[in-house]
Amino acid sequence: MSSSDLLERPELKDADTSKDDEVFHYVRKNQIAESAVMGNMVVALCGETFPVTKTPKPGSPVCKECKEIYANLPKGKD
């Protein structure tokens, strides 16, 4: 998997608890639109599974595990 297959900004996983626990996860670009329209589940780099329901805002918290995995992916040449 190359970084070009991933979204440049993470998507949000809705938390079942308070908004303070919400974090954004990195997911594959090709899964985002289908999930948003059809409600299909996506799998984040960290393994979390959820439907895409929200778009992150600048400064939103990112899943530490997703961020670490993404940083260690080989970077594609664009």
Secondary structure by P-SEA (a helix, b strand, c coil): ccccccccbbbbccccccccccbbbbbbccaaaaaaacbbbbbccccccccccccccccccccaaaaaaaaacccccc
